[in-house]
Amino acid sequence: MRFSVLGPLRAWRGDEELDLGPRQQRLVLAVLLVRAGQPVPLSELVDALWDEDAPSSAVNVVHRHVGQLRRVLEPDLPLRATGRWLVRDGSGYRLLVDADSTDVLRFRALVVRAAEAAARGGNAEAVAVYVAALRLWRGPCALGLRPSSWADPTFTAVDRECLSAATDAADAALACGLARDVLPTVRAVAARDPLNEELHARLVLLLSASGHQAEALAEYRSTAARLAAELGVDPGPALRDAQRRVLRQQVPIGAPAEAEPPVVRPAQLPRDLSTFSGRDGDLTRMLTALDAADLPMTIALIDGMPGAGKTTVAVRLAYEVANRYPDGQLFVNLRGFDPGGSAVEPAEVLRGFLYALGAPGDRVPADLAEQTGLYRALLRDKRMLVVLDNARDVRQVLPLLPDSPHCLVIATSRNRLTDLVTDEGAHPFTLDPMPVPEARAMVALRLGVARSAREPEAVDRIVAMCGRLPLALAVVAARAATYPDVPLSSIAKELEDAQGSLDAFGFDDTSDLRAVFSWSYRTLTPGSARVFRMLALHWGPDISLAAGASLLGVPPREARAGLAELTRTRLMTEHKPGRYQFHDLVRAYALELGAELDSADERREAESRLLDHLLHSANNIHLLLRGPRPPVPLDDPLPGVTPETARDYDDALAWFGAERHVVESSVATAITHGAPAKACQLALTMQQFYQRHGLHHSWSVVMELGLKAAREAGDRYGEVRAQRSLAGAYYYLADNQRALALLREAEPLIEELGWDSERPYVQRNIADVLSYTGPSGIADYPTALEYYQNALEGHRAMANDHGMALSIEGIGECKLRLGQPEAAIALLTRSAALYREIGDRNGTASSFATLGEAHLVLGRPEIAATHLMAALVLHRGVHERRGEVNDLVLLGDARAALQDLDTARAAWEEALAIMVEHHLTWAGPTGGTPAEIRDRIEGHPSHTP
């Protein structure tokens, strides 16, 4: 665990940042962190949250926030357990942290160490440690969480520790001539307290000692003006003395007595693009890393796909930070992906850099190692900014790295230069396509706000067709600017008419996207080039390594090698571990190449292998979710296809979660590619995942396609399965009229096929619909009971334990609705036992829930609550959202019957939250609708005062 409160409140478990909950809950954690391992009385936490207006329930609220924080910090913590981080201490709480786990204690430890070094005369050591301490600060303590008169001074006192440390750091630096080392840090801290005379006096002296006399005097004047305007006072002695010393050109204590000789300060940055816009988030991340204390950034490595705007962002970043590097800026385009293949050699770059740094021509050695040595010697005590654009590999970059912690290198590449990260400590930043608002702003900046505002819909269409890629947007904007009288809607239509090809982007030879992409493609090995072309045939939003291997017809190890090369060249991105994706425009380029270089038979066979992989993988894995039902028979997979499997239930859900959009796309694509039978089979594998996660609308859309595919393929068995599944989707959507119509259609088809094993399942489904007619209908329990009994007879004749459990459960529910709770309890106890025997957790949970409801009807709320808690645990284990809602509503009813209204309301509120989060409109006759749950909450005010 790591905690940060010096700035915004944040916490991490390993590399995962935690959601710390609502504002009051975060404030409790912030106060505990500021007290840094010391006990905090409940009264102080109450005062921190409410000041003078605390409600009488305040103590209970604090306890609840503490309980929630414990679960956030330790999600596997057993109920009511204390845990290792947040513990009770007397009448309050204490957070068990140390200097390794929280920034506030680490800061204090560093300040003590720095003060000790300064006391024994080690000012240079003190400066380094003070700077490390101050870089832990990312803004005022507990930024955004200062609500009350008690909490505000507490956090402000911590801020004063920062200001005091900055003042001491400045004194130590001025005493040993290291003003430049602390200047950026002290400047940043001073900006947070513009009226702190002592600190701003030190800033004036630091600026002067760093050779910025004019800026030092400007700092004095601006501080004096603020004091007069806001406090009505003149500068005090410290600030006046600092001004006098600058005016008299007095050298600060400990600084060199003689001025340094003039030096050459190169300024090689290219012109900053006047139409630059967007990338605010990326630039913020880079600047934050530059200011970080725990791992200061000396190399920023910017990678991204062709056309992502890496050079433009690197130049903008360089201009943002240039004032921090007063000794100048070096820039080179390494031409790593030049279409002519002429990447610049490091020796050539070093010669140019050495000349720029003032080295006489006769002193520049010919040997690369000697050039590197001289270059690093010249930069050793400098603060220099070096921009290495368009690097092809690490070999090009290594000789150009300064040997100085005070310089910053900004390198860009299409490749992921991982050796720079692992060996040289580079900070990697990947540029993805621009966010939509930034892409819109870029178009508006290039075409004019008025022209863009007249056709906002056309701008959005252009942004979408360009895939938010800066280069593509620039190409189209240039074309639009050339023809100011042409409506943007016409340009958008031209892009759409290109139908996914790059024809619309060939504006001129310098901006043709095909040419730009080809520079990366030509660097690929033949094997990786084939992988690039073939993977473009994949019709989902991304592709897994396993699916890619099957599409290619090769072992996963071979596919991994090709994918690794594609990600290094940024032609594909591994946006999640083991999952790869194209940018739309790069995929269009790959498809063009494939159509030109690969035969139609090769491409058709690859697509068939991909569909087979998805179908067999989904079929294997969904068997873990559907319970003990006979599998749908499939043909053997094609040669070269290696289907995936899952370890267990949770792994199966995770697979469908990752592949959901790919499978959905594949259902539609299989129909258009002449494989409707496989499209239906693939759609059927999704049912259990949809049902568990409450994705009922998606379920209905996909199964409409599945039913259409079965009918197109003439697959009568598939048609029945699709009708049943689609009826289930409508049933969960509370559209029981359509559900019943589909099931009635299936009945004669089953008779025609003589499909005896399927008949009782359809009868049970019809009974389900008749007994749960939705929020606007009237249940027909007598008729439903007949259907359940017929289904039971059919399943019993085939010794189908699962079908028998389903039917007995349905009969028990009908008995309960018909006013026979004791009979219902006997039946539901039988169904629960059967479900447990066959390992159906969802069925067991459903029986337990209805058992709880029956005991509630009989006035046994304590027994009901026991059954409902067991149901809730099981439903959560199988991720059955609708079941969770039903359990929680009934559990709230049971707790309300026991007069425990606070727990009842908490259960109902959680049920409502699940319905809202998963867009559920109805959770059965007991769970009801969101409005019915709200009525329960509003009708039962809390007992807590």
Secondary structure as UniProt FT lines:
FT   STRAND          2..4
FT   STRAND          10..13
FT   TURN            14..15
FT   STRAND          16..17
FT   HELIX           23..34
FT   TURN            35..37
FT   STRAND          40..41
FT   HELIX           42..50
FT   TURN            51..52
FT   TURN            56..57
FT   HELIX           58..73
FT   TURN            75..76
FT   TURN            79..80
FT   STRAND          86..89
FT   TURN            90..91
FT   STRAND          92..95
FT   TURN            99..101
FT   HELIX           103..119
FT   TURN            120..121
FT   HELIX           123..134
FT   TURN            135..136
FT   TURN            141..144
FT   TURN            149..150
FT   HELIX           151..176
FT   HELIX           179..191
FT   TURN            194..195
FT   HELIX           197..209
FT   TURN            210..211
FT   HELIX           213..226
FT   HELIX           227..231
FT   HELIX           237..247
FT   TURN            248..249
FT   TURN            253..254
FT   TURN            274..275
FT   HELIX           280..291
FT   STRAND          299..304
FT   TURN            306..307
FT   HELIX           310..321
FT   HELIX           322..324
FT   TURN            326..327
FT   STRAND          329..333
FT   TURN            336..337
FT   TURN            339..340
FT   HELIX           346..356
FT   TURN            357..358
FT   HELIX           361..363
FT   HELIX           368..379
FT   TURN            380..381
FT   STRAND          385..391
FT   HELIX           394..397
FT   HELIX           398..400
FT   TURN            405..406
FT   STRAND          408..413
FT   HELIX           418..424
FT   STRAND          427..431
FT   HELIX           436..447
FT   HELIX           449..454
FT   HELIX           456..465
FT   TURN            466..468
FT   HELIX           470..482
FT   TURN            484..485
FT   HELIX           488..497
FT   TURN            498..500
FT   HELIX           503..505
FT   TURN            509..511
FT   HELIX           513..521
FT   TURN            522..523
FT   HELIX           526..535
FT   TURN            536..537
FT   STRAND          543..544
FT   HELIX           545..552
FT   HELIX           556..568
FT   TURN            569..570
FT   STRAND          573..576
FT   TURN            577..578
FT   STRAND          579..581
FT   HELIX           584..597
FT   HELIX           600..626
FT   TURN            639..640
FT   HELIX           649..672
FT   TURN            673..674
FT   HELIX           676..684
FT   TURN            685..686
FT   HELIX           687..693
FT   HELIX           696..713
FT   HELIX           716..732
FT   TURN            733..734
FT   HELIX           736..753
FT   TURN            756..758
FT   HELIX           759..771
FT   TURN            775..776
FT   HELIX           781..797
FT   TURN            798..799
FT   HELIX           801..817
FT   TURN            818..819
FT   HELIX           821..838
FT   HELIX           841..857
FT   TURN            858..859
FT   HELIX           861..877
FT   TURN            878..879
FT   HELIX           881..897
FT   TURN            898..899
FT   HELIX           901..917
FT   TURN            918..919
FT   HELIX           924..927
FT   HELIX           930..939
//
